[in-house]
């Protein structure tokens, strides 16, 4: 895919994501109830801050399971027309990570609306770094090359790597994990590159 087209597709997907983020942020600015807690104790189960990290871990696993099955479903012939835009990158670059069809952007970023659910309770000083890490990870997965130090740090944590994800762009029937490789390993749809 031409770099100019990739940039345009990334902007289009970012606009969809921004629209979804605008709703809860507007609610918050208007003083309406959202998932944003004012203290870590308020956001933590039983008011115990250590349990907040357990909640984040469970949230990551649930979000990643959702993304794995969504991604795998997008590779089904019935839905491939939606995901094909992203796979025009056989050798990905940083724009490929967000160069997705608007429908895919919608189903990818719809979990952002959990911020509108007051019972979710997120403490942004601890939650935001996790979100930013996964945004950075998406850029890294699609940068088109692998950094040995990052690969060696991410792999033992079962976090997706550029080398792992590049195989997905070469062979679109494997490696559907977006954040973690856990679901690929459990569902036998992926294996670590040698």
N, C-alpha and C positions, 0 to 999 in steps of 0.2 A: 504494500500500500504506500502511496505517495505520502511524504511527511506532511504536506499541507492538508491532505485529507485526514490524516491521523490527528492533526491538531484540531481541525474542525469537529471531528467525531468526539474528541476529548472534551471540547468546549460544550458540545451539545449534551453529553452525559453529565458534565459538571453542572450545567444549568438545571437538569432534572433533579440532581441531588440537592442543589441549592434551594430549589422550590420546596422539597420535602423538609429540609432543615429550617426553612423560614417559618413554617407553621409553629413548631414548638418554641423557637426563639422569640417569635412575636408574642406568643402566649406568656412567656416568661417576662418579657419587657412590659407587657400590659398588666402585670401583677397577678395573672391567673395561675392556678395550680399547674405545675409540671413535675417532672421527675427529679428536678434539681433540688437537692437537699442543702441546707445551710451548714451542716456539720457532718463529719464522718460518722459520728455516733448516730445521728438521725438516719443516715443512709445504710447503716449496718444492721444486720439481723441481731436482735436482742441488744442493740446498742453497743456491740463489741466490735471495735475497729478491725481487729484481725479477721473477723468473719466477713468483712467487706471484700477482702481479697478472695475468699472462697466464693463469694457471690460473683465477683468479676470472672474467676476461673470457670464457674458453671456457665456464666453468660457467654464467655468465649467459646466453650465447647458447644453450646446450643447454637450460637450464631454460626460457627464453622460447620456444624452438621447441616444447618439450613443452606449455607452457601455451597457445600459439597453437593447436596441433592439437587439444588437449583441448577448448578453448573452441569451436573450429569444429565439432568432433564433437558437442558438447552442443547445438548449434543444429540438428542433424539431427533430423527429425521423430521418429525412434525414441528419441532421448534428451532431447527438448525438455521432457518432463514433469519431468525432474530439474532443468533450468536455469531453468524458467519462474518459479520463486520469485524469483530474482534480477532477472528482467526485469519484475516487477510495478512496478518503479520506472522510469517513463517519464522523470521528472525526478528523477534520483538525489539522495540525500543521503548523509551520511557513513556511515550504518548500512548502506546498500545494498552497499557493498564486500564485506562479510562475511555478508550475508544470503543464504546459499546452502543448498541441500538437503544433508543429511548425506552422501549418496553423492558429491555434487560436492565437499564439504569433504574427503572421504577421498581422492579422486583429485587434488585440488589440493595437499593437504599431504603426500601420501605421499613426495615427494622428501625430506622431513625425515628419513626413515629412512636416508638416505645417511650421516647422522651416526654410524650404527652400523657403517659400513664402515670398518675401520681403514686401508685403503689410500687413502681419500679425503684424509685429513689436512687439517684446517682450523685456521688460527690465528685464534682468535676476536677478538683486538684489531684485526685488519684485516678480518675477515669480518663481524663483527657490524654495523659501520656500513653495509655494503652491504645486509644484511638489513633493518635499520631504515629505510634509505632506501626500499626497495621497499614496506614496510608503510605508510610515510608517503605514498608515491606512490599506493597503492591508495585511501587515504582521499581524497587530492586528486582522483583520477579520478572519484570518486563523490560529491563534495561538492555538485554541482549548479550550480557557477559556475566561471568561469575567472579566474585572476589573470594579467593581462598580463605581468608580470615573469617569473613561473614559465613561462608559455607560451613566452616568447622565449628562456629559458634551456634548456628541455627539448627544444624542437623541433629545433635543430641537432644535438643528440646522438641523434636518432631515438628519444628516450624519449617514451612515450605522454603525452598531455596531457588535461586535463579536456575541452577543446573537442573533441578527436578522439574521446574515449571517449563523450561525450554523444551524438554522432552514432550510435554503436553502440546506445545505449539507445532512440533514436528509430527507427532503421532496423536491425533486428536481423539483417540479412543482410550487414552490412559491419563492418569494424573489429573484428577478433577479437583483436588483440594485447593482451596484458595488461601487459607491462612496456615493451616496445619496439614501434615501428610497423614495424620492419624486415620482418617476415614478411608483414604486410598489403601493404607496398609490393612485395615480391618476388612474392607470390601474387596480386596485383591484387585484393585484397579491401578496400582502403582508399585514401583520398587525403586529403591535408591539407585542412582546412576553409579556405575563402577568407577 
